[in-house]
């Protein structure tokens, strides 16, 4: 296999027998994730053709903010920060000091952020590649 750059910062893994100027093809399995793959392919083709790439619809702005906060909380926890220290950084020292920590809802929020962030790191991030589905 050969790693080939097809655009700045965009790489492709290809068979070494494939000439560099040969056109590429894509196989999209017709399974539960087929529509997700087609949406990703549409974004890739638009990028390669120089068209405007529409915003990714898989996550809302609120979900993006929460994801960033989760990763910050997990990173702090992995660097031995306490939940209270994490809360002070995320929500401000004054807000944390204004509440009794043992009964503070901020404590629960930090616990949930660390738990959910750890789940993302453990493989839950793959859900970010899929659109939400109704059962």
C-alpha positions in Angstrom: 0.0 0.0 0.0 1.1 3.5 -0.7 0.1 6.7 1.0 -0.6 9.3 -1.7 -1.4 13.0 -1.2 -4.4 14.0 -3.3 -4.7 17.5 -1.9 -2.9 19.5 0.7 -3.4 17.7 4.0 -5.5 15.0 2.4 -4.0 11.6 1.9 -5.1 8.4 0.3 -4.0 4.8 0.9 -3.7 3.1 -2.5 -2.3 0.0 -4.1 1.3 0.5 -5.2 0.5 -0.9 -8.7 -1.9 2.0 -9.3 -0.4 4.6 -11.6 -0.6 8.1 -10.1 -2.8 9.6 -12.8 -5.4 6.8 -12.8 -8.9 7.9 -11.8 -10.0 6.8 -8.4 -13.2 5.0 -7.6 -15.1 4.6 -4.4 -17.1 1.6 -3.2 -19.9 2.5 -0.8 -21.5 -0.4 1.1 -25.3 -0.3 1.1 -25.6 -0.8 4.8 -26.9 1.2 7.8 -24.1 3.7 7.4 -24.4 4.1 3.6 -26.0 7.6 3.8 -23.3 8.8 6.2 -20.6 7.6 3.8 -22.3 9.3 0.9 -22.5 12.6 2.8 -18.7 12.3 3.6 -18.0 11.5 0.0 -20.0 14.5 -1.2 -18.0 16.7 1.0 -14.7 15.2 -0.2 -15.6 15.6 -3.9 -16.7 19.2 -3.4 -13.3 19.9 -1.6 -11.3 18.2 -4.4 -13.2 20.0 -7.1 -12.7 23.4 -5.4 -16.4 23.9 -4.6 -17.7 25.3 -1.4 -18.0 22.6 1.2 -21.3 22.9 3.1 -21.2 22.9 6.9 -21.2 19.4 8.4 -24.7 18.7 9.7 -23.8 15.7 12.0 -23.3 17.9 15.0 -25.0 21.1 16.2 -23.0 24.0 17.6 -24.1 23.1 21.1 -22.8 19.5 20.6 -19.5 20.8 19.3 -19.1 23.1 22.4 -19.9 20.2 24.7 -17.5 17.9 22.9 -14.7 20.5 23.4 -15.5 20.9 27.0 -15.6 17.1 27.5 -12.1 16.7 26.0 -10.8 19.6 28.1 -12.2 17.9 31.3 -10.8 14.5 30.4 -7.4 16.0 29.6 -7.4 17.9 33.0 -8.4 14.7 34.8 -5.6 12.7 33.1 -3.2 15.4 34.4 -4.4 14.7 38.0 -6.7 17.8 38.3 -9.5 17.4 40.8 -13.1 17.8 39.8 -13.2 21.1 41.7 -10.1 22.3 39.8 -11.7 21.4 36.5 -14.9 23.2 37.5 -12.9 26.3 38.4 -11.3 26.4 35.0 -14.5 25.6 33.1 -17.0 27.7 35.0 -14.8 30.2 36.9 -13.4 30.1 40.4 -16.0 32.7 41.7 -19.0 30.6 40.6 -17.5 27.4 42.1 -16.7 29.2 45.4 -20.2 30.6 45.6 -21.7 27.1 46.0 -21.2 24.3 48.5 -19.1 21.9 46.5 -20.5 18.6 47.9 -24.1 19.5 46.8 -23.2 21.6 43.7 -24.7 20.8 40.4 -21.4 21.9 38.9 -19.8 18.8 40.5 -22.3 16.6 38.7 -21.7 18.4 35.4 -17.9 17.9 35.7 -18.4 14.2 36.6 -20.6 13.7 33.5 -18.2 15.6 31.3 -15.3 13.4 32.4 -17.4 10.2 32.0 -18.7 11.1 28.6 -15.3 12.4 27.4 -13.7 9.1 28.4 -16.4 7.2 26.6 -15.7 9.2 23.4 -12.0 8.5 23.7 -12.7 4.8 24.2 -14.4 4.6 20.8 -17.6 6.6 21.2 -16.2 9.2 18.8 -17.2 7.0 16.0 -20.8 8.2 16.6 -19.6 11.6 15.4 -19.2 10.2 11.9 -22.9 9.2 11.7 -26.1 11.2 11.4 -28.5 10.8 14.3 -31.2 8.2 13.6 -34.6 7.8 14.9 -35.4 4.2 16.1 
